[in-house]
Amino acid sequence: MGVIIESKEIADTQRAIFELAWLGTRDADGKVLNKEIAENELRKVEKIRKTTQKVIFEHDGKILMMKDTKNHWELPGGTIDFAEDADVALMRELKEEMGLDPQQYNIENIIGNFKIVREFPDKHYHFLVLVYRGKLKVADFQISSEHTEFGWFTIPEILELDMVSGYKEFFANITL
């Protein structure tokens, strides 16, 4: 899976770190920096692991997708907060994102998972995304300010949407 590079500056920083780590170079004073020193510097990057839960709500052969404020399409759901129970987190996220109360949907089984890796100069994120099958009991819901729109799509249509890395691979291999 590829890594999403957010800007040319980050790409240049990552390239410089790579060159420092594997090729060795000199610092501003001319002191030789070897691979071991460079790797120690690289280890200082904060590595953050998060677990996210998403739900596939399917209706008439189409899947509900939501467009976030960065124009990426995603499934409804979100991150489990520190020390939060998974079922509580999913209920909270569906309430926040769609205004849904638990009696307005059913969550069935986990049907798959995938990862999303995002790297920035000072932080690297690794999201484990757990995907559940769900059933909406209502036709109407209200999306939050975290999303700009929603739509119902077939899997071939989903594969054409702008999504962060990980989603397309998941949908390309899923059987519903």
Protein Blocks (a to p, Z undefined) as FASTA:
>chain_A
ZZddfbfklmmmmmmmmmmmmnopadfkopacdfklmmmmmmmpccdddddddddddeeh
iacddddfkopacdedddddehiafklmmmmmmmmmnopafklpccdddfbdcddddddf
kbccdddddddddddfbfbdcddfkbgbdcdddfklmmmpccdehjlmmmmmgcZZ
